[in-house]
């Protein structure tokens, strides 16, 4: 069950949701904003792929440490917001 209202996500959250949904084979609306990436199924191997996918959308400034230090969609989006590209 989703923990967000439709249309209320930031641009960065939407990008991360789309990538995570693709990676975990989920519908975007099933990706929670506040649960840790580990809780939704991102292990260390998937974290490397997640970062690789995100780098193409965030100017390559993201690292695995960035993901571990900002361990949810909402936290990661806040950390990456200044570098989102269109």
SULVEN-V772170 format. One line per field, one symbol per residue. phi: phi as a letter, one per 30 degrees, with the letter a starting at -180 (. if undefined). psi: psi as a letter, one per 20 degrees, with the letter a starting at -180 (. if undefined). burial: # if it has 9 or more other ideal C-beta (glycine too) atoms within 8 Angstrom, else .. A space follows every 50 residues. Layout:
phi = ???
psi = ???
burial = ???
This chain:
phi = .dcbceicddedddddeddddddchcdedcdddcddeddcjdcdddddde deddedcbhidcbddedddbdaeddddddcedcdcc
psi = pqkrqpjjqrggggggggghgggjlrqhijoqhiqqhghjjoahghhghg gghhhiilkjiqrhhgghimlrggggghhigijpq.
burial = ........#..##########.##......###...#..#.#...##### #.###.##...#...##..############..#..
